[in-house]
Amino acid sequence: MRYDVIVVGAGLAGLVTTTELASAGKKVLLLDQEPEASLGGQAWWSFGGLFLVDSPEQRRMGIKDSRELAWQDWLGAAGFDRLEDEDYWGMKWAEAYVDFAAGEKRQWLYDMGVRFFPVVGWAERGGYLAEGHGNSVPRFHIVWGTGPGLVKPFEERVRKAMKAGLVDYRPRHRVNELITVNGIVNGVRGDTLVPSSVARGEASSREVVGNFEFQSQAVVVTSGGIGGNHELIRKNWPSRLGNAPKSMISGVPEHVDGRMLAITENAGGRIVNRDRMWHYTEGIKNWNSVWPMHGIRILPGPSSIWLDATGRRFPAPNFPGFDTLGTLEAIMKTGYDYSWFILTQKIIEKEFALSGSEQNPDLTEKSIKKVLSRVLPGPTPPVKAFMDKGEDFVVSNTLPELVSGMNKLTGTNLLKYEEIERQILARDREMDNTFTKDLQITALRGARNYLGDKLIRVASPHKILDPKMGPLIAVRLNILSRKTLGGLQTDLSGRVLTASGIPVPGLYAAGEVSGFGGGGIHGYRSLEGTFVGGCLFTGRQAGRALAKELK
């Protein structure tokens, strides 16, 4: 078969790109180093949250949003400060993406069969001034069916195109080189890996059984970031976040290794914003691991007490769910790479959700009955499983027993009962009035002014040491690797640019490998719901631009 385009990477961005090209009648070779079981990549594992602006779901919840407010929030989060160079295209992509999120994004997905959970989540709440970081309003729209529900329509279209002879999908094909002739990228070379029957996300063999070389008019790189490569994360770790963690867990499979970044750079592409990355601070070790060092992120409500490794409460606005990277900086500057939540049974049953499609079977399976069971007393079954089997949880009826268990868990005596008791009692005294100087209490009371938070996300304010609200729970929180915010610099057509700012002929990129657009659409921080959304948008842009170009 003669190929018009080769797409390297069969994650969400690759599937979207391939779908757009095939729908325009182009013949596509889709390559991926992993087995077919991993089709859809990281997106399949995701919670399926999408950033939308002024949506019907928001309006039904009484949320007043606008394109102008969303752009204000994006700029406050991104903090673009390299506008003459590395941020030039990232900011252009950001503005285009906000327009997309406030415009046709929802209808485009709806027409493909994607539906949304009716309650909009409030991620990255900020805690600064109006022009600072954070979402001013809830914008986190959960796909009904989570990550698999978002991958499905694109996978179905790719498989239909395969049957029509427009797409040739070849798993276990690892690209090692982009072929360049007279400065034009027109193909790929690489290794054929031994067939593998491992399950989705599991580590697959790297045994080579052959090699390949394919030509085409253009190559699109959609191979993801570096979240599974801790060595590369530490190499690029920014000093502004303190020292790189000596120990962290992985929120993505091992094969998310960043190989194609260097390979594309060797072909003339430029990597920008290497020092920008997104890692979570609320990671817990998976008791039922799929990949090495498999971690799960807690999606916390705002009520838990957050302490550093020595037992000191973090200052405002380092509250659960407010500023991921701000809190990461605060943690790393303590000299330790973990921290603690202390909370009650009443808090965990309403405020703890776990990120990932497999941790939310009710939403993933589209079971209304199971979703409604969330309002019943007690934590959800996945959270309860971590309480019972997860190594990061301590449950006790009294605070002395809890602190003793926390010290035992780490094998240290860093935590002093008297110090922790003093801080919690001081916090609890602030609950005696409807007004307070404790900004976390002000924030959680304010959150309950939003109906969605009051119904299913934020516990009724109460004293942590009230025995009626117990037992007490402590959770050790690990640094969880996740996303690459920098990457290959691209223009708004997805064309990969050189160091001098001109396109590399025949070379395109989409998804995380391009910093979700332009080499850094997020700047320094994400507003959440914009990672899978960035894969959708960049894949669509690159696919459509290429289809037009190849005419």
C-alpha positions as CSV (number, residue, x, y, z in Angstrom):
1,M,0.0,0.0,0.0
2,R,1.2,3.5,-0.8
3,Y,0.7,5.8,2.3
4,D,-0.2,9.4,2.3
5,V,0.7,9.8,6.0
6,I,2.4,7.8,8.7
7,V,1.1,8.4,12.2
8,V,3.5,7.4,15.0
9,G,1.6,6.6,18.2
10,A,-1.8,5.0,18.6
11,G,-3.0,7.0,21.6
12,L,-5.9,9.5,21.5
13,A,-4.1,12.1,19.5
14,G,-3.0,9.5,17.0
15,L,-6.5,8.1,16.7
16,V,-8.0,11.5,16.2
17,T,-5.4,12.5,13.6
18,T,-5.9,9.2,11.8
19,T,-9.7,9.6,11.9
20,E,-9.5,13.1,10.3
21,L,-7.2,11.9,7.6
22,A,-9.2,8.8,6.8
23,S,-12.4,10.7,6.6
24,A,-10.8,12.9,4.0
25,G,-9.9,9.8,2.0
26,K,-6.2,9.7,2.8
27,K,-4.3,6.4,3.3
28,V,-2.7,6.2,6.7
29,L,-0.1,3.9,8.3
30,L,-0.7,3.9,12.1
31,L,2.3,2.6,14.0
32,D,2.7,1.9,17.7
33,Q,5.4,0.0,19.8
34,E,2.8,-1.5,22.2
35,P,0.4,-4.4,21.6
36,E,-3.1,-3.9,20.2
37,A,-4.4,-4.2,23.8
38,S,-3.1,-0.8,24.5
39,L,-4.8,1.0,21.6
40,G,-6.0,4.4,22.9
41,G,-2.9,4.9,25.1
42,Q,-3.1,6.9,28.3
43,A,-6.5,8.4,27.5
44,W,-8.1,5.0,28.1
45,W,-6.9,5.1,31.7
46,S,-8.1,8.6,32.3
47,F,-11.0,9.9,34.3
48,G,-12.2,11.5,31.0
49,G,-12.5,15.0,32.3
50,L,-12.8,17.8,29.7
51,F,-12.5,21.5,30.0
52,L,-15.6,23.1,28.5
53,V,-16.8,26.7,28.7
54,D,-20.4,27.9,29.0
55,S,-21.8,24.4,28.4
56,P,-25.4,23.3,28.9
57,E,-24.2,21.3,31.9
58,Q,-22.7,24.4,33.5
59,R,-25.9,26.4,32.8
60,R,-28.1,23.8,34.3
61,M,-26.0,23.9,37.5
62,G,-26.3,27.7,37.7
63,I,-22.7,28.3,36.6
64,K,-22.1,31.5,34.7
65,D,-19.1,31.1,32.5
66,S,-17.8,32.9,29.4
67,R,-15.0,32.8,26.9
68,E,-13.6,36.0,28.5
69,L,-13.5,34.5,32.0
70,A,-11.9,31.3,30.8
71,W,-9.2,33.2,28.9
72,Q,-8.5,35.3,32.0
73,D,-8.1,32.0,34.0
74,W,-5.9,30.4,31.4
75,L,-3.6,33.4,31.3
76,G,-3.4,33.5,35.1
77,A,-2.6,29.8,35.2
78,A,-0.1,29.7,32.3
79,G,2.0,32.7,33.3
80,F,3.5,32.8,29.8
81,D,6.8,34.6,30.1
82,R,8.8,33.5,27.0
83,L,6.5,35.1,24.4
84,E,9.2,36.1,22.0
85,D,10.4,32.6,21.7
86,E,9.3,29.4,23.4
87,D,5.8,30.6,24.4
88,Y,5.0,32.2,21.1
89,W,3.1,29.3,19.5
90,G,2.0,27.9,22.9
91,M,0.0,31.1,23.6
92,K,-1.5,31.0,20.1
93,W,-2.6,27.4,20.6
94,A,-4.0,28.3,24.0
95,E,-6.2,31.1,22.6
96,A,-7.4,28.8,19.8
97,Y,-8.2,26.0,22.4
98,V,-10.2,28.3,24.7
99,D,-12.2,29.4,21.6
100,F,-12.7,25.6,20.8
101,A,-13.8,24.8,24.3
102,A,-16.2,27.7,24.3
103,G,-17.4,26.9,20.8
104,E,-17.8,23.7,18.8
105,K,-15.9,21.2,21.0
106,R,-18.9,19.9,22.9
107,Q,-21.1,19.6,19.8
108,W,-18.4,18.0,17.8
109,L,-18.0,15.3,20.5
110,Y,-21.8,15.0,21.1
111,D,-22.3,14.3,17.4
112,M,-19.8,11.4,17.8
113,G,-21.8,10.0,20.6
114,V,-19.9,11.3,23.6
115,R,-22.2,12.2,26.6
116,F,-21.4,13.9,29.9
117,F,-22.1,13.4,33.6
118,P,-24.5,16.1,34.6
119,V,-22.6,17.5,37.6
120,V,-19.6,19.6,36.6
121,G,-16.5,19.3,38.7
122,W,-14.4,22.1,40.1
123,A,-10.6,21.3,39.6
124,E,-7.7,23.6,40.3
125,R,-9.6,26.1,42.4
126,G,-6.7,28.5,42.7
127,G,-6.9,30.5,45.9
128,Y,-5.2,33.6,44.6
129,L,-6.5,36.9,43.2
130,A,-8.9,37.1,40.2
131,E,-6.1,37.1,37.7
132,G,-4.1,34.4,39.4
133,H,-4.0,30.6,38.8
134,G,-7.2,28.5,39.0
135,N,-10.7,28.0,37.6
136,S,-13.0,30.8,38.7
137,V,-15.9,28.4,38.1
138,P,-16.4,24.6,37.7
139,R,-15.4,23.5,34.2
140,F,-14.4,19.8,34.6
141,H,-16.9,17.8,32.5
142,I,-16.7,14.1,33.1
143,V,-17.3,11.9,30.1
144,W,-20.1,9.4,30.6
145,G,-17.9,6.2,30.2
146,T,-14.7,8.0,31.4
147,G,-11.6,7.5,29.3
148,P,-12.8,4.4,27.4
149,G,-16.0,6.3,26.5
150,L,-13.9,9.1,25.0
151,V,-11.6,6.7,23.1
152,K,-14.4,4.6,21.7
153,P,-15.8,6.8,18.9
154,F,-12.3,7.4,17.5
155,E,-11.3,3.7,17.8
156,E,-14.5,2.7,16.0
157,R,-13.9,5.1,13.2
158,V,-10.3,4.0,12.8
159,R,-11.4,0.3,12.7
160,K,-14.0,1.2,10.1
161,A,-11.3,2.9,8.0
162,M,-9.2,-0.2,8.4
163,K,-11.9,-2.3,6.9
164,A,-12.2,0.2,4.1
165,G,-8.5,-0.1,3.3
166,L,-7.7,3.5,4.3
167,V,-5.8,2.7,7.5
168,D,-3.1,0.1,8.1
169,Y,-2.6,-0.3,11.8
170,R,0.6,-2.1,12.9
171,P,1.2,-2.6,16.7
172,R,4.6,-3.7,17.9
173,H,6.4,-1.4,15.4
174,R,8.9,0.8,17.2
175,V,10.2,3.8,15.3
176,N,13.9,4.5,15.7
177,E,14.4,7.1,12.9
178,L,12.5,9.7,10.8
179,I,13.8,9.4,7.2
180,T,14.8,12.8,5.7
181,V,15.6,13.3,2.0
182,N,16.8,16.7,0.9
183,G,15.5,18.2,4.2
184,I,12.0,16.6,3.8
185,V,10.7,14.0,6.2
186,N,9.2,11.3,4.1
187,G,9.2,8.1,6.1
188,V,10.3,6.1,9.1
189,R,12.6,3.2,10.1
190,G,12.5,1.0,13.1
191,D,12.2,-2.3,14.8
192,T,9.5,-4.9,14.7
193,L,9.1,-6.2,18.2
194,V,8.1,-9.7,19.2
195,P,4.3,-10.2,19.4
196,S,3.0,-9.7,22.9
197,S,-0.2,-10.8,24.6
198,V,0.2,-8.7,27.8
199,A,-2.8,-6.8,29.0
200,R,-3.3,-3.1,28.5
201,G,-0.7,-1.0,30.3
202,E,1.5,-4.0,31.3
203,A,5.2,-3.9,30.4
204,S,5.8,-5.5,27.0
205,S,8.9,-7.2,25.7
206,R,11.5,-5.2,23.8
207,E,12.8,-8.2,21.9
208,V,13.5,-7.3,18.3
209,V,12.4,-9.8,15.6
210,G,12.8,-7.7,12.5
211,N,13.0,-4.2,11.1
212,F,11.0,-2.0,8.8
213,E,11.1,1.1,6.6
214,F,8.0,2.9,5.2
215,Q,7.7,6.0,3.1
216,S,4.9,8.6,2.9
217,Q,4.2,12.2,2.0
218,A,4.2,13.2,5.7
219,V,4.8,11.9,9.2
220,V,2.8,12.9,12.3
221,V,4.4,12.2,15.7
222,T,1.7,11.5,18.4
223,S,3.8,9.4,20.8
224,G,3.1,11.1,24.2
225,G,5.4,12.5,26.8
226,I,8.0,11.4,29.4
227,G,5.8,10.6,32.4
228,G,7.0,6.9,32.6
229,N,10.6,7.9,32.4
230,H,11.7,9.0,35.8
231,E,15.3,9.5,34.7
232,L,14.3,12.0,32.1
233,I,11.9,13.7,34.5
234,R,14.7,14.3,37.0
235,K,17.0,15.5,34.2
236,N,14.6,18.2,33.2
237,W,13.3,19.0,36.7
238,P,13.1,22.8,37.3
239,S,14.9,24.3,40.2
240,R,11.8,26.4,40.9
241,L,10.1,23.3,42.2
242,G,13.0,22.4,44.6
243,N,15.0,19.3,44.2
244,A,13.7,16.5,42.1
245,P,12.0,13.7,44.2
246,K,14.3,10.8,45.0
247,S,11.2,8.6,45.2
248,M,8.0,8.9,43.1
249,I,5.3,6.7,41.6
250,S,4.1,6.5,38.1
251,G,0.7,7.7,36.9
252,V,1.3,6.4,33.4
253,P,2.6,3.0,32.0
254,E,6.3,2.4,31.6
255,H,6.2,2.8,27.8
256,V,5.5,6.5,28.1
257,D,9.2,7.0,27.8
258,G,9.7,10.1,25.6
259,R,11.8,8.2,23.0
260,M,10.2,10.0,20.0
261,L,11.1,13.5,21.3
262,A,14.8,12.9,20.8
263,I,14.2,11.1,17.5
264,T,12.1,14.0,16.2
265,E,14.7,16.4,17.5
266,N,17.4,14.5,15.5
267,A,15.2,15.1,12.3
268,G,15.3,18.9,12.9
269,G,12.4,19.5,15.2
270,R,12.8,21.9,18.1
271,I,11.9,21.0,21.7
272,V,10.9,23.9,23.9
273,N,9.9,24.4,27.6
274,R,11.7,21.2,28.7
275,D,11.5,22.4,32.3
276,R,7.7,22.5,32.4
277,M,5.9,19.4,33.7
278,W,2.8,18.4,35.6
279,H,3.0,15.9,38.5
280,Y,0.4,15.3,41.2
281,T,1.0,15.6,44.9
282,E,-1.8,13.2,46.1
283,G,-0.5,9.9,44.7
284,I,-1.1,6.6,46.5
285,K,0.5,3.3,45.6
286,N,-1.8,1.0,43.8
287,W,-2.4,-2.2,45.8
288,N,-3.4,-3.9,42.5
289,S,-0.6,-2.6,40.1
290,V,-0.7,-2.9,36.4
291,W,2.6,-1.3,35.5
292,P,5.8,-0.8,37.6
293,M,5.4,1.7,40.5
294,H,1.8,2.1,39.5
295,G,0.2,5.1,41.4
296,I,-3.3,6.4,41.6
297,R,-4.2,10.1,42.2
298,I,-6.7,11.0,44.8
299,L,-9.1,13.6,43.5
300,P,-9.7,15.4,46.9
301,G,-12.4,17.7,48.1
302,P,-11.2,20.7,50.0
303,S,-11.7,19.6,53.7
304,S,-8.7,17.3,54.5
305,I,-5.9,18.7,56.7
306,W,-2.7,18.8,54.7
307,L,0.5,18.3,56.6
308,D,4.1,18.1,55.4
309,A,6.3,15.1,56.3
310,T,7.2,16.7,59.6
311,G,3.6,17.3,60.6
312,R,3.3,21.0,59.8
313,R,0.2,22.3,58.1
314,F,0.8,23.8,54.7
315,P,-0.1,27.5,54.4
316,A,-2.8,29.0,52.2
317,P,-3.6,28.3,49.4
318,N,-2.0,24.9,49.5
319,F,-5.3,23.2,50.2
320,P,-6.6,19.9,48.5
321,G,-7.5,20.6,44.9
322,F,-6.4,24.2,44.7
323,D,-3.0,24.5,43.2
324,T,-1.2,21.3,42.1
325,L,2.2,22.8,41.2
326,G,2.2,25.4,44.0
327,T,1.7,22.6,46.5
328,L,4.3,20.4,44.8
329,E,6.8,23.3,45.2
330,A,5.9,23.6,48.9
331,I,6.4,19.8,49.4
332,M,9.7,19.6,47.6
333,K,11.1,22.6,49.6
334,T,10.5,20.7,52.8
335,G,13.3,18.3,51.9
336,Y,10.9,15.3,51.7
337,D,9.0,13.9,48.8
338,Y,5.8,12.9,50.5
339,S,3.1,14.6,52.7
340,W,0.0,13.7,54.6
341,F,-3.8,14.1,54.6
342,I,-5.6,13.8,58.0
343,L,-9.4,13.5,57.6
344,T,-12.5,11.8,59.0
345,Q,-14.8,9.0,57.8
346,K,-17.4,11.7,56.9
347,I,-14.9,13.5,54.7
348,I,-13.6,10.4,52.9
349,E,-17.0,9.1,52.0
350,K,-18.0,12.3,50.3
351,E,-14.7,13.9,49.1
352,F,-12.5,11.1,48.0
353,A,-12.6,10.1,44.3
354,L,-9.8,8.3,42.5
355,S,-8.5,9.2,39.1
356,G,-8.7,6.7,36.4
357,S,-11.3,4.7,34.4
358,E,-10.7,1.5,36.3
359,Q,-11.2,3.3,39.7
360,N,-14.7,4.5,38.7
361,P,-16.6,1.4,37.5
362,D,-19.9,3.2,37.9
363,L,-19.1,6.0,35.5
364,T,-17.0,3.8,33.2
365,E,-19.7,1.2,32.9
366,K,-22.4,3.9,32.5
367,S,-24.3,2.4,35.5
368,I,-26.9,4.9,36.8
369,K,-27.6,2.5,39.7
370,K,-24.0,2.4,40.8
371,V,-23.6,6.2,40.5
372,L,-26.6,6.7,42.7
373,S,-25.0,4.4,45.3
374,R,-22.4,7.1,45.9
375,V,-24.8,9.0,48.1
376,L,-25.1,6.1,50.5
377,P,-23.0,6.1,53.7
378,G,-19.4,5.0,53.4
379,P,-16.7,5.4,50.8
380,T,-17.0,4.1,47.3
381,P,-15.9,0.4,46.8
382,P,-12.6,1.4,45.1
383,V,-11.7,3.9,47.9
384,K,-12.7,1.3,50.5
385,A,-10.4,-1.2,48.8
386,F,-7.5,1.2,49.2
387,M,-8.4,1.8,52.9
388,D,-8.3,-1.9,53.5
389,K,-5.4,-3.0,51.2
390,G,-3.4,0.2,50.3
391,E,-0.1,0.6,52.1
392,D,-0.5,4.4,52.4
393,F,-3.6,4.4,54.7
394,V,-3.8,4.5,58.5
395,V,-7.2,4.3,60.2
396,S,-7.6,4.8,64.0
397,N,-10.2,5.8,66.5
398,T,-7.9,8.3,68.4
399,L,-5.4,10.8,67.3
400,P,-2.5,9.3,69.4
401,E,-3.0,6.0,67.7
402,L,-3.3,7.6,64.3
403,V,0.0,9.5,64.7
404,S,1.7,6.4,66.0
405,G,0.5,4.5,62.9
406,M,1.8,7.3,60.6
407,N,5.3,7.1,62.2
408,K,5.3,3.3,61.9
409,L,4.3,3.5,58.2
410,T,7.3,5.7,57.4
411,G,9.7,4.1,59.8
412,T,10.5,7.5,61.3
413,N,9.5,9.5,64.3
414,L,9.2,12.8,62.4
415,L,5.6,13.3,63.6
416,K,4.9,14.6,67.1
417,Y,1.5,14.0,68.5
418,E,1.4,17.2,70.5
419,E,2.2,19.3,67.5
420,I,-0.4,17.7,65.3
421,E,-3.0,17.9,68.0
422,R,-2.3,21.6,68.6
423,Q,-2.9,22.4,64.9
424,I,-6.1,20.4,64.6
425,L,-7.6,21.7,67.8
426,A,-6.8,25.3,66.6
427,R,-8.6,24.5,63.3
428,D,-11.5,22.9,65.1
429,R,-12.0,25.9,67.3
430,E,-12.6,28.0,64.2
431,M,-15.7,25.8,63.5
432,D,-17.7,27.3,66.4
433,N,-18.7,30.3,64.3
434,T,-20.0,30.8,60.8
435,F,-17.1,33.2,60.3
436,T,-13.4,32.4,60.6
437,K,-9.9,33.6,59.8
438,D,-8.9,30.1,58.6
439,L,-8.9,30.4,54.8
440,Q,-9.4,26.7,54.3
441,I,-12.6,26.7,56.3
442,T,-13.7,29.8,54.4
443,A,-13.0,28.0,51.1
444,L,-14.9,24.8,51.9
445,R,-17.9,26.8,53.1
446,G,-17.7,28.8,49.9
447,A,-17.5,25.6,47.8
448,R,-20.8,24.5,49.2
449,N,-22.4,27.5,47.7
450,Y,-22.1,25.6,44.4
451,L,-24.8,23.0,44.3
452,G,-22.6,20.3,42.7
453,D,-20.1,20.5,45.5
454,K,-22.8,20.5,48.2
455,L,-24.5,17.5,46.7
456,I,-21.6,15.1,46.0
457,R,-18.2,16.7,46.6
458,V,-17.8,18.7,49.8
459,A,-18.6,17.3,53.2
460,S,-20.6,19.4,55.7
461,P,-18.1,21.4,57.7
462,H,-17.3,19.7,61.0
463,K,-14.6,19.3,63.6
464,I,-11.9,16.8,62.7
465,L,-11.7,15.5,66.3
466,D,-15.5,15.1,66.7
467,P,-15.7,11.4,67.6
468,K,-19.1,11.2,65.8
469,M,-17.4,11.9,62.5
470,G,-14.7,9.2,62.9
471,P,-12.8,7.1,62.7
472,L,-9.8,9.3,61.8
473,I,-7.9,8.5,58.6
474,A,-4.4,9.5,57.6
475,V,-3.1,9.1,54.0
476,R,0.5,9.3,53.0
477,L,0.7,11.2,49.7
478,N,3.4,10.4,47.2
479,I,4.6,12.5,44.2
480,L,2.9,11.0,41.1
481,S,4.5,11.5,37.7
482,R,2.1,12.4,34.9
483,K,2.4,15.0,32.1
484,T,4.9,16.8,30.0
485,L,3.9,20.4,29.5
486,G,6.7,21.3,27.0
487,G,7.5,19.5,23.8
488,L,7.9,19.9,20.0
489,Q,7.1,23.4,18.9
490,T,4.4,23.4,16.3
491,D,2.4,26.0,14.5
492,L,-1.4,26.0,14.4
493,S,-1.4,23.4,11.6
494,G,0.6,21.0,13.8
495,R,3.8,21.5,11.6
496,V,6.9,20.9,13.6
497,L,9.2,23.9,13.6
498,T,13.0,24.1,13.6
499,A,15.1,26.2,15.9
500,S,14.9,29.1,13.4
501,G,11.1,28.9,13.5
502,I,10.4,27.4,10.0
503,P,8.4,24.2,9.5
504,V,10.3,20.9,8.9
505,P,8.8,19.8,5.6
506,G,6.6,16.8,5.9
507,L,6.8,16.7,9.8
508,Y,3.8,17.2,12.1
509,A,3.1,16.5,15.7
510,A,0.0,16.3,18.0
511,G,-0.8,15.5,21.6
512,E,1.5,15.5,24.6
513,V,4.7,15.2,22.5
514,S,3.9,18.7,21.2
515,G,3.2,20.1,24.7
516,F,-0.5,19.7,23.8
517,G,0.0,22.3,21.2
518,G,2.8,24.7,20.2
519,G,5.3,23.1,22.6
520,G,3.5,24.3,25.7
521,I,-0.2,25.3,25.5
522,H,-0.5,25.3,29.3
523,G,2.5,27.5,30.1
524,Y,3.5,26.6,33.7
525,R,0.2,25.2,34.9
526,S,-2.9,23.4,33.7
527,L,-6.5,24.2,34.5
528,E,-7.3,20.4,34.2
529,G,-9.5,18.7,31.7
530,T,-7.1,20.0,29.1
531,F,-4.8,17.0,28.6
532,V,-7.1,14.6,26.8
533,G,-8.8,17.8,25.5
534,G,-5.4,18.9,24.1
535,C,-5.0,15.5,22.4
536,L,-8.4,15.9,20.8
537,F,-7.7,19.4,19.6
538,T,-4.2,19.0,18.3
539,G,-5.0,15.7,16.6
540,R,-8.0,17.4,14.9
541,Q,-6.0,20.4,13.8
542,A,-3.1,18.4,12.4
543,G,-5.3,15.9,10.7
544,R,-7.4,18.5,9.0
545,A,-4.5,20.7,8.0
546,L,-2.6,17.7,6.5
547,A,-5.7,16.5,4.6
548,K,-6.0,20.0,3.1
549,E,-2.3,20.2,2.3
550,L,-2.2,16.8,0.6
551,K,-5.0,17.8,-1.8
